[in-house]
Amino acid sequence: MGNFHVELKKIVDDSYNIETGCDLWDMLKADLKNGILGKSKKIALITDSTVMELYGKCAEEAIKKAGLDVNTYVFPAGEKSKTRATKEMLEDAMLADGFKRDCGVVALGGGVVTDLAGFLAGTYCRGVPYISYATTVLAAADAAVGGKTAVDTPLATNLIGLFYQPKKVYIDVATWKTLPARQVSSGLAETIKHGCLGDKELFEYLEANMEKIRALDPDACKYISEANVKVKYNVVMNDEREESGYREVLNLGHTVGRAAETLSNYTLTHGEAVSIGLMAQAYLAEKMGFMNNTEIKRLEDLLLGAGLPVRLPGSISRDELLEKLYTDKKVRSGDLRFVLQKGIGNVATFEGGSYALKVSKQQAAEILKLI
């Protein structure tokens, strides 16, 4: 028998810049012209039906003025489109249009677009470069930063995907003015989550400035965007690929939130579901001695002030929700696990340095009664 050792050690630099500001189209044009997507000459602009009507022409014009060819691919807006079927449809269309390894991808839109387009870019021709131009509060806070890309399935959310970093992210707070108020509120749930887990000053800023933020004051919007980036960067730089377990802290509120979102058939927005999930983990944290009544009241008041729900809608069965929790990606060997905040601005740690607590089915059922 023979044995041949294949040594493939490598050092990869996946660093990139995040540009925050208003009306960043000229910046996008200049970056593309200067080769932000390497040698790509043909660009696949991927967006959804809502964003296409609002900003598709702005993006197409910026790409063309950079001297690049562009084909635009549009899918129906909404979380229901974040599927393998949509990804396949986009890939087939790009193949039919002659896109090869010398292409690049521009993801224009919110979290669904950046998740889906990033996943596509990571697998198309075994990986082509892409950039994200985030147009929603949610994408700015979460989806456009960190390199997680994925699609949903009927059984679970975000379990089919890969880590694939963009070449640059643009957070254009001017695009927030075209968002419905409900979508602004939805995006703020992830911002509140970041304050809960890693930035007490951000939490306090949100408490003091929520009216300005919801009114889309440019300075307030830039502040929370930059604060979000810093919180998420501090987590991602320490555990980019979830190898140490630290990146789990970003799932604060998501164990209950993701399950509720799916069971609502996406009548709950992602942020609304996460808001409910944040309250669930807070009640559990109180039982475990990590939060007190005053801190829970502050969290509840902040979520309500952001226009978010703090209780489950009557259409969701708690029994069904309890079973759905076991599809969460933090489940290990059949054990349900929760990330819990510790006071305001920190997370709890557990035995062995874990950032998630094993919770029995009975404990989970008791917490669900409180929401």
Secondary structure in CASP SS format (residue, H / E / C, confidence):
PFRMAT SS
TARGET T0000
AUTHOR 0000-0000-0000
METHOD secondary structure of the structure
MODEL  1
M C 1.00
G C 1.00
N C 1.00
F C 1.00
H C 1.00
V C 1.00
E C 1.00
L C 1.00
K C 1.00
K C 1.00
I C 1.00
V C 1.00
D C 1.00
D C 1.00
S C 1.00
Y C 1.00
N E 1.00
I E 1.00
E E 1.00
T E 1.00
G E 1.00
C C 1.00
D C 1.00
L C 1.00
W H 1.00
D H 1.00
M H 1.00
L H 1.00
K H 1.00
A H 1.00
D H 1.00
L H 1.00
K H 1.00
N C 1.00
G C 1.00
I C 1.00
L C 1.00
G C 1.00
K C 1.00
S C 1.00
K C 1.00
K E 1.00
I E 1.00
A E 1.00
L E 1.00
I E 1.00
T E 1.00
D E 1.00
S H 1.00
T H 1.00
V H 1.00
M H 1.00
E H 1.00
L H 1.00
Y H 1.00
G H 1.00
K H 1.00
C H 1.00
A H 1.00
E H 1.00
E H 1.00
A H 1.00
I H 1.00
K H 1.00
K H 1.00
A C 1.00
G C 1.00
L C 1.00
D E 1.00
V E 1.00
N E 1.00
T E 1.00
Y E 1.00
V E 1.00
F E 1.00
P C 1.00
A C 1.00
G C 1.00
E H 1.00
K H 1.00
S H 1.00
K C 1.00
T C 1.00
R H 1.00
A H 1.00
T H 1.00
K H 1.00
E H 1.00
M H 1.00
L H 1.00
E H 1.00
D H 1.00
A H 1.00
M H 1.00
L H 1.00
A H 1.00
D C 1.00
G C 1.00
F C 1.00
K C 1.00
R C 1.00
D C 1.00
C E 1.00
G E 1.00
V E 1.00
V E 1.00
A E 1.00
L E 1.00
G E 1.00
G C 1.00
G H 1.00
V H 1.00
V H 1.00
T H 1.00
D H 1.00
L H 1.00
A H 1.00
G H 1.00
F H 1.00
L H 1.00
A H 1.00
G H 1.00
T H 1.00
Y H 1.00
C H 1.00
R H 1.00
G C 1.00
V C 1.00
P C 1.00
Y E 1.00
I E 1.00
S E 1.00
Y E 1.00
A E 1.00
T C 1.00
T C 1.00
V H 1.00
L H 1.00
A H 1.00
A H 1.00
A H 1.00
D H 1.00
A H 1.00
A C 1.00
V C 1.00
G C 1.00
G C 1.00
K E 1.00
T E 1.00
A E 1.00
V E 1.00
D C 1.00
T C 1.00
P C 1.00
L C 1.00
A C 1.00
T C 1.00
N C 1.00
L C 1.00
I E 1.00
G E 1.00
L E 1.00
F E 1.00
Y C 1.00
Q C 1.00
P C 1.00
K C 1.00
K E 1.00
V E 1.00
Y E 1.00
I E 1.00
D E 1.00
V H 1.00
A H 1.00
T H 1.00
W H 1.00
K H 1.00
T H 1.00
L C 1.00
P C 1.00
A H 1.00
R H 1.00
Q H 1.00
V H 1.00
S H 1.00
S H 1.00
G H 1.00
L H 1.00
A H 1.00
E H 1.00
T H 1.00
I H 1.00
K H 1.00
H H 1.00
G H 1.00
C H 1.00
L H 1.00
G H 1.00
D C 1.00
K H 1.00
E H 1.00
L H 1.00
F H 1.00
E H 1.00
Y H 1.00
L H 1.00
E H 1.00
A H 1.00
N H 1.00
M H 1.00
E H 1.00
K H 1.00
I H 1.00
R H 1.00
A C 1.00
L C 1.00
D C 1.00
P H 1.00
D H 1.00
A H 1.00
C H 1.00
K H 1.00
Y H 1.00
I H 1.00
S H 1.00
E H 1.00
A H 1.00
N H 1.00
V H 1.00
K H 1.00
V H 1.00
K H 1.00
Y H 1.00
N H 1.00
V H 1.00
V H 1.00
M C 1.00
N C 1.00
D C 1.00
E C 1.00
R C 1.00
E C 1.00
E C 1.00
S C 1.00
G C 1.00
Y H 1.00
R H 1.00
E H 1.00
V H 1.00
L H 1.00
N H 1.00
L C 1.00
G C 1.00
H H 1.00
T H 1.00
V H 1.00
G H 1.00
R H 1.00
A H 1.00
A H 1.00
E H 1.00
T H 1.00
L H 1.00
S C 1.00
N C 1.00
Y C 1.00
T C 1.00
L C 1.00
T C 1.00
H H 1.00
G H 1.00
E H 1.00
A H 1.00
V H 1.00
S H 1.00
I H 1.00
G H 1.00
L H 1.00
M H 1.00
A H 1.00
Q H 1.00
A H 1.00
Y H 1.00
L H 1.00
A H 1.00
E H 1.00
K H 1.00
M C 1.00
G C 1.00
F C 1.00
M C 1.00
N C 1.00
N H 1.00
T H 1.00
E H 1.00
I H 1.00
K H 1.00
R H 1.00
L H 1.00
E H 1.00
D H 1.00
L H 1.00
L H 1.00
L H 1.00
G H 1.00
A C 1.00
G C 1.00
L C 1.00
P C 1.00
V C 1.00
R C 1.00
L C 1.00
P C 1.00
G C 1.00
S C 1.00
I C 1.00
S C 1.00
R H 1.00
D H 1.00
E H 1.00
L H 1.00
L H 1.00
E H 1.00
K H 1.00
L H 1.00
Y H 1.00
T H 1.00
D C 1.00
K C 1.00
K C 1.00
V C 1.00
R E 1.00
S C 1.00
G C 1.00
D E 1.00
L E 1.00
R E 1.00
F E 1.00
V C 1.00
L C 1.00
Q E 1.00
K C 1.00
G C 1.00
I C 1.00
G C 1.00
N C 1.00
V E 1.00
A C 1.00
T C 1.00
F E 1.00
E H 1.00
G H 1.00
G H 1.00
S E 1.00
Y C 1.00
A C 1.00
L E 1.00
K E 1.00
V E 1.00
S C 1.00
K H 1.00
Q H 1.00
Q H 1.00
A H 1.00
A H 1.00
E H 1.00
I H 1.00
L H 1.00
K C 1.00
L C 1.00
I C 1.00
END
